[in-house]
Amino acid sequence: MVANNSTRIFSVTLRVWRQSGPGQPGKFVDYPAPQVSPDMSFLELLDVVNDGLTLTGEEPIAFAHDCREGICGTCSCTINGKPHGPGKGVATCQVYMRSFRDGDVIVVEPFRAKAFPLVKDLVTDREAFDKIQQAGGFISVRTGAAPDANSIPVPKDDADLAMDAAACIGCGACVAACKNASAMLFVAAKVSHLGLMPQGQPERDRRVLAMVQTMDEAGFGNCANQYECSAVCPKLISHDFIARMNRDYVSALFRENFKPASNATGGGA
């Protein structure tokens, strides 16, 4: 991160990707931002620029946001070629203008991936992630009446890993950073955090097979094994989870393909 130690107001230029909708031509448009405080968040800067566009009768820049606390992942966009922009372990909404210098031209564009079709400007449709989650990101164990926490011992290492994987907010930065637009880190996190816990065992094989199949059907690419995904993840999800998911997938596929023949019909020589 580039530190701007001065507290004075400074100026930047936003070079923003503008596209009115799917299938429409798009282009970068420059917007001067002359009154920038180093304590402003990047989304606050977009708000200020949009206020100016509204006053002049221009179409505001469309961008997605919700919590603005790095929890929901909705604010995802690419800043100067990096998903979520400068810094490590932060989402776009947690990027502050002190990361930039006076006179900088800041290039802002949406996440680029076939499986994330563009809606408008910086907004993309990440429904593909929802479909992957729906394919297997659940457990069948009844949780309405939770048992005593000590009734099912869980090794601390497994509990810690499960918590690390569960930190994934599904923002899609891993997809945007990968040259193949792979969703392996996202899927691995969702598979692993349930597969590591006792409650997730009944669906373990079905989960990994269904989620990987849905990922492939959605049009995500193969893992590039260069770990751009974990490098830009705002929750620092480790790429080690991808190896864990691959082992689960191979094991589940083996068991699926070599199930013992059923004797339910009573047939036999």
Protein Blocks (a to p, Z undefined) as FASTA:
>chain_A
ZZdfbfbdcdddddddddfbghiacdddddddfbccfkbcfklmmmmmmmmmmmnopacd
ddddfklnopnommgcceehighiaaehiafklpcfklpcehiacdddddddfklccfbh
jaccfklmmmmmmmmmccfbdfklccdfklmccdfklmmmmmmmmmpgonommmmmpmnl
paklmmmmmmmmmmmpmklmmmmmmmmmmmmmmmmmnopacdehlommmmmomnlpafkl
mmmmmmmmmmmmmmmmmcccdfklopaZZ
